[in-house]
Amino acid sequence: MFLLFEEAGKFVTGRVLSEAEASVQVELDSGKRVKVKGANVLLKFEKPAPAQLLAEATVISQSIELDLAWEFAPETEFGFADVARDYFSADATITQQVGALIRLFEAPHYFRRAGKGRFKKASAETIQLALAGIEKKKQIQAQIESWSHELMAGQCPAPIKEQLYKILFRPDKNAPEYKAVVEASRASQTAPLTLLQNAGAIASAYDFHWQRFLFDNFPKGTGFPKLEAPAIVQELPLACVQAYSIDDSQTTEIDDALSLQGLGSGTVVVGIHIAAPGLAIAPNSAIDQVGRARLSTVYMPGYKITMLPDEVVQGYTLAEGKACPAVSLYVTFDESTLNIQHSETKLERVPIAANLRHDQLDQWVTQDWLEDNTPAPRESEPQLPISHQELAFFWRLAQHLKAGREVVRGKPETFNRPDYNFRLLRDSSDTSPTGHEQVEIGIRQRGAPLDLIVSESMILANSTWGQWLASLGVPAIYRSQASLAPGIKVRMGTKALPHAGIGVPAYAWSTSPLRRYTDLVNQWQIIACAQHGATAALAAPFKPKDAQMFAIISAFDAAYTAYNGYQSGMERFWTLQYLKQECITEVVANLIKEMGGGSWLVRADNLPLMLTVMGASGLMRGDKVKVQLGAIDAMALDVSGTVIEKISLSEDAISAAIQYGGETSDDLEDLEDAATGPIAIALNVNEAPTEDPTP
């Protein structure tokens, strides 16, 4: 005797070996023996053979018209044999009965399952809705197949192109557009990104990186709502100083300026003046909400996305020729020893004498010129609005402040590697680049005098204000680093903790309120301290353990990391473009770190380029080599290389090369990421790593 039973939604047949009250021992065609619960047995039969029964019943099942079977079926609950007798004949065979069972089972939209071999008719309305759904699924599947064929033929359907970055980076895996890409990728054995690129879905490598960044960070676009900068209604006294800002020529958000009083008197007062949007922009106002959504200006070669609208920025920027509202820190120094005597914060209007541009002055304001007490006039030397004596004092002070921080750090800050400036040759910087522009890469040595003057002044302000806020019990957003040991990174928090990397007891970003939201938050707190003194903790917008402040820190950290990662990626893109533009096929580089598998990480001497190379076996860290460059992949921001020659160096040069410009092991990890980090897509690649924001 044979029997038919249901197991895991499938019909199985076998030969009965033994039977108990509640179960049956069955041998399957495969020879396997199983125990079947009596409740799962649907039919017992003598013939035909089990395999033959299922094969013939399956064929018969496809001949049964569901509409006709539904008409024949009774309104009450029924068994499959009942339908077989109504549909075929009163003497329906075992094969016909099993055929009816299979047909009813696979059509739940017509017949609802009601138990072991039992069914109940669905209503006409239910069937109509189900059939409409089935037809829709068929149409969607047909559309998926059509789109898939188009992709494989090198054409990108418009619906897929419209959702390109969603498909790649944040897909709805049930969407037909996504399924079409997956199906075409599998059928053509082509990576999804390559498939879409071949189909013309991606205009260019630059556009790919740009659109991906916008998709992740600016899904609603980079435009601003119509906003007006509120006026500063507070009556502010006019400062008795002449202040000067020092920025790059492309800077429009001029946050800071410096002034000097008392030179030659024995007591010198240095003024650090910061633009004061916090005097007009109120927390939770419309402009504040825009700033809080963006959190920082985004920089990239040839373009930037500002944190605030330009019309708002121009209302508070420290523009030359105007008396601009500012939060001023006045630090009094002993002129000979440069010891700090005291400091004071004021809210005032500061006359801005000039907006100096370091890229125009660096070649003139050099260390030798600053340290020459009576410099002779030089041919074509520009007429500076600030005296040599004032700049020389600022230079001397910057060196003193830097040396003091280095004592706390426990080691000197080194500037062995240059900074690189990217300049795109195009008519306007109002729109994003296309990726096809000519690019110039200029070298600017780290620690240039004007750079150091500004950076040390800002560190002094951020540290001084950070300690002052803490002393008054007013919370602020701080950056801290417990030590310079490997693995100890910079953190953000609300406690005034030491920053070992900079060498200060507290560090609260406060000097760029037009460009960083954390600085605007801290400026509100500083203004409260300047206005209310000892009772500032009660008047400050943010109170101790304020949940909003923790939320701002978390959001800013994520956004700033993403923005820095994109800036690094775009600098690498333009470096690769420069290699192609200048037909550079070889570079001289230093071996940085062995990566395993015979590959090394190297840094090019005169370009902002790091890459992995092969062929360096037997060489050591710090060796200088000539590298033959391989193919450039602008989509993956990747280029490989092969060492073709070792370049001999003196012992001093080798020692300098091994220092890598002062990087720590953590820096090396970030540099490896920058050199080799892949472009990520949700379909088949991991997420690209990002760097920790620098102090």
Secondary structure, DSSP 4 states (H G I P E B T S, - for coil): -EEEEEETTEEEEEEEEEE-SSEEEEE-TTS-EEEEEGGGEEEEESSS-HHHHHHHHHHHHHHS-HHHHHHHS-SS-EEHHHHHHHHT-TT--HHHHHHHHHHHHT-TTTEEEEETTEEEEPPHHHHHHHHHHHHHHHHHHHHHHHHHHHHHTT---HHHHHTHHHHHHS--TTSHHHHHHHHHHHHHT--HHHHHHHTT--S-HHHHHHHHHHHHH-TT-S------PPP--S--PBPS--EEEEE-TT-----EEEEEE-TTSSEEEEEEEEE-GGGTPPTTSHHHHHHHHH-B-EEETTEEE-SS-HHHHHHHS--TTSEEEEEEEEEEEETTT--EEEEEEEEEEEEEEEEEEHHHHTTTS-HHHHT-SSPPP-TT----SS-HHHHHHHHHHHHHHHHHHHHHHTS-----SEEEEEEEE-S-SSS---S-SEEEEEEEETT-HHHHHHHHHHHHHHHHHHHHHHHTT----EEEBS-SSTT---EEESS---BTTTTBS-----S-TTTBHHHHHHHHHHHHHHHHGGGHHHHSSS-TT-HHHHHHHHHHHHHHHHHHHHHHHHHHHHHHHHHHHTT--EEEEEEEEEEETTEEEEEESSSS-EEEEE--TT--TT-EEEEEEEEEETTTTEEEEEEEEEE---HHHHHHHHHTTT--HHHHHHHHHHHHPPPP-TTT-PPPP-PPPP-
